Amino acid sequence: MDIGFIGIGVMGKSMAGHLLAAGHRVYVYTRTKVKAEELLSRGAVWRDSPAEIAASGEAVITMVGYPSDVEQVYFGEGGLIANSRPGTLLIDMTTSSPALAKRIYDAAKERGLRALDAPVSGGDVGAREARLSIMVGGDRDAFEAARPIFELMGKNIVLQGGPGAGQHTKMVNQIAIASGMLGVCEAIAYAEKAGLDPSAVLSCIETGAAASWSLSNLGRRIIAGNFEPGFFVKHFIKDMKIALDSAAEMGLDLPGLALAKQMYERLSSLGYADKGTQALYKLYGG
């Protein structure tokens, strides 16, 4: 297939690379061209704008930063909705607003396009190893058309419901992670304060009831002093805001999530916005 890919970041670079490796013709655009150089050296084709991507692909994948970026790429001047050919499959894999996903779906349908919201979980490692969890919202026929593409990037691929359902599912994922990261950081801080070897403690508790992906993966990065991003603090704050806004629309109070967001905002104010979510440990003296 001819596949357009917009957004070559920490995860997008690996995801687009899997499509290239499978033999697809991949057309790429990102605001900072240097980020795409490795893909271009492997055979990807550069395009200068989302409009040019829209004209190139049978399917277009977007993996950008914020809902405002998604809105610009889809609805802005030279955006995907106005410039894609009828029948094009638009797949937004950004973690974004469920309401925006529905808007994209409706606008796409009016123009004879197909749209899916398909945010992912698994971070940089999951993207690199092609074992992302992919949460999809949209029509069944569009999902089945996209499945071969998804299978090149992930392992756990589920159609969760209609438009917006993928984004709602990702919010569930982020809510579970947010309070969990507080627990991971506090547990490691406690182990160190008690004079224990945090690595030995982790090896013991990660196979019991405390087990989680964050504990085993991000906990080890904390112990190693590695705070580089698998997922940016600034993007996690964005996700928590979306989740809190969506919860408020449904009349649901989420105090644990609200606390986690406050702590990450404090972390960001200290200069860690571009670090990984495990950098929350810095608030505990790490």
N, C-alpha and C positions, 0 to 999 in steps of 0.2 A: 504493500500500500504506500501511497504518498501521505505522510503524516507530518503535520505541522506541530511544533513544540515551542511554546512561549514560556520563558522563565527557566533559566539555567542556573539554579542555585545549589545549595548543599545537597538537596535530594533530586532536583530536576535533572542535574547533570548525569547522575547514574541512571535515572529512569529513561532518559532519551538515549543513553548509551546502550541499554538493553534492546531498544527498538532497532538501532543501527546494527547491532550484532546479529539480530535475527534476519537481517536482509531487507528491512524496510528502507525506503527513501525518506530521510528525515530532514525537514526544513526547520531551521531554528531562528528565533529572535529573542533577544534579551536586551535590556537597557544598557548593559555594560558588555560590549562585544567580547572583551578579553576573556570573560567567563566561558565563552563558547569555543575558544580556540582549540582545546583538546578534541572536542566533538568534530570541529571542522577538519582537523587533521586526520580524523578517522573516516571522513566522507560525508559528514553532514553538510547541508547547503545553507548558507546564510541568506536571510531575507531582512530587509531594512525596516519593516513595519508589520504590525498585526494585519493590516490590509493585504500585504503581499503574502503573508502566511495563509490568510483566508483563501487567496486565489490559488495556492499551491497544493492544498491538502484535501484528501478525501475525508480525513479525520484531523481535528485540531485539538491538542491537549494544552491546557493552561495550568501553570504551577507557579503562581506569583505570590506576592507577600500579603496584601491586605484586601479587604472587600472593596476599598476605593480603587485599588489596582485592577481588580476583577471588573468592576463597573466600567472603568476607562477602557479596558481591553475589549469588552463586549459591546458597550454602548457609546463610547466616545467617538470622536471624529476618526474615521478610518478603522472603526471597530469591526469585530468579527460578525456581529449580527447583520450589519448592512452589507458586508463584502463577501460573505461566504456563498458558495454556489448551492443551489437547492440540493438537498439530500446529504449535505455535509454533516458529519457527526461531530458535535462540539462537546468536549469532555473537560469540565473544570475540576481539577484535582487539588486546587487550593482549599485550605480550610477557610470557609467563608460563611456568610449569613444564609440561613435557610430561606429567608424571605427573598434574598437576592437570587438564590438558585431558582426559585419559582418564577421570578421575573424573567430570568434568562430563558427558562423553559417555554414560557408563554410567548415571548418575543420570537424565539427560534421557530416555534410551531407555526406562527403566523407567516413566516417566510419560507416554509417548506424545509426547515432544518430540523435536526434531531439533537437534543441536548440532555446531558447527564451531569449530575453533581456526584463526584467520586473522590472525596477526600481520603487520605491514607493515614495509616499509623505504622510505626516501625522505625522512624528516624533515619539517620544517615546509614546505619548498618543495614536496616531492612531494605533501603533503597539500593544500596551497593550489592547486596546479596540476592536481590529480586525476590524477597519474601515479605513484602508489605501486606498489611491488611487493607483491603480496599472496600469502602463502604459506599454503596451506590444508590442514588435516587433517580427515578425516571421511568420511562416505559420499558416493558419487557423486551420488545423487538430491538430497541436501541441498545439495551444491555447485552443482548445476545450478539449483536453486531460488534460490540466493543470487547466482548469477552476474550477473544484471541489476543488483543492488545494488552488487556489487564493481566493475562496469564504470563506475559513476558516480564511483568514488574512485580507481581505479588502471588501469594499462595492462598490467602483467605479472602475470597472475593464473593460478596453477598449483595444481592439486590434487596435493599431494606424497605422499599416502597416507592411511592410516587415522587415527583419533583420536590426537593428539599429534604427527603428522608435520609439521604447520605450525609448531609450536613448536620442534621439532628443527631444522627448516630455518632458522628465525630465529636459533637458536643458532649454526649454521654461519656465517650472515651476521655476527653480532656477533663471533665469533672472528676472522674475516677483517679486520673493521674495527679491532679492538682493537690488534693489533700494528701494523697499517697506520698508525694515528694516531700511534704513537711515531715511525714513520719520517717522517711528514709534519712533525711538530714538530721533529725533529732536523735534517731537511733545511733547513727555513727558518732555524733557529737557526744552522746552519753557513753558509748563504748570507750572513746578516747579519754573522756574525763575520768572514767573508772579505772584507767590504766590498763585496759585490755588491748589486745592486738586486733584492730578493726577487721583486718583481712581474715583472721581466724574466726572471729565472731560471724562475719558474713558467710563463710563457708558452712557454718553450723546452722544458721537460721534461714538461709535461703532455700533449704529443702523442706521446711516445715510450714506452719500456718502463716508465717510472715512473708512467704515467697511472693515475688512479683518481678516483672520485667525491669522495673525501675530499680529495685533493690539489687538485682544481680548485675545489671549492666551499668546504670548510672552510679550505683553505690561503689562499684569498683573504680570508676573514673574519679569519684570524689577521693577515695583512699589514695589513688595515684597522683592526686593533685592536678588532674586533667579537667579543665573547665571549658575546653574548646567545644564549639556547638555541634551537636547532632541535631538539635532543634534550638533556635534562638529564644532567649528570654523575651525579647521584644515581640516575637510572634506568639509566644505562649500568653503574654498579657492580652494581646489582641483576641486570642481564642477565648480566654476567660471572660472578656467583655462581651463577646458575642453570646456566649452561653448564659451569662447573667441577664443580658437584654432579652434573650429568647425566653428564659425562665420567667422574667417579669411579665412578659406578654401573656404567659400562660397562668399567671397568678401563683407562681411557685417560688418560695423563699429558699435560698441555698447559702446558709451562713458559712459553711466550711469553704465553699468556693470563694465567697467574698473575702474571707480572711487570707486565703492563698493569694488572691489577686493583690491585696494590699501589700503583702510581703514581697511579692515579685516587683511591684511598682517601687517599693523602697530599694530593692536590689538594683533595679534599673537606674534609679536616681544616684546611686553610688558609682555608676559607670560600667555596669555589667550587662547592658542591654544586648550586646552582641556576643555574649558568652552563652554556653549551653545551660539548659534548665537546671542542671546539677549545681550550678554556681550559687544556688540558693544557700548552700552550705556556708558561704561567706558570711551570712548573717549570724551564724553560730560560732564565729571566730575562726573559721577554717582558712 
